[in-house]
Amino acid sequence: MNRIVPTSFATALLLTASFFAIPASAPPAFAAETVTAAAAVGKQAPEFNLTDTNGKKRSLADANGKFLVLEWVNFDCPFVRKHYESKNMQNLQKTFTGKGVVWYSICSSAPNRQGNYTSEKLNELMKSNGAAPTAYLADPDGKVGRSYGATSTPHMFVIDPKGVLIYAGAIDDNNSTDISDVKQATNYVQKALTEAMAKKPVSTPTTQAYGCSVKYAK
């Protein structure tokens, strides 16, 4: 007479047999997974090393002792165009670089994706747009963008002279592509820099970025 083994017990036996059948050298299923944590306000900003459109190496360490703004940009994005056609972004760049702030515009668009251009073309676009950052940096593999958690263009980050991230988020509180909205908006980047440079705490350290998605490699 055949004995009927309960399903749960039979399953356990099968799992046990399967476990011992795995070679000892087999790697765990999650071995190839890599996770990059996004930058956090109040913590040290992630280090980076990128090349600008003139072939010069730039890093977070280069701005040591100074305030630093990182602006994720894609000149083909209508939200970016709003802030450049209104001169809002250029005015911020000129105002604060004139006060000693380092300003890096960064493009994390992958090759053959919107916003990815040669250095020569990017220099032309900066000139035609009247852009005035300290430098424009290319991040085609998206490593720096992902390390900061940059999701949109524009996505803005402000770092203090000690390398601590003190603001991350939108440029302002008006999520639209209408140029006329700029004048009525609260500019979070301007506010954060003004407060921090006056040795006051940043009253709005994080906001939800808006704009076009960063065109990372698929």
Summary of the structure (lengths in Angstrom):
residues: 218
radius of gyration: 23.6
end to end distance: 59.8
largest distance: 92.4
contacts: 619
relative contact order: 0.19
helix: 32%
strand: 19%
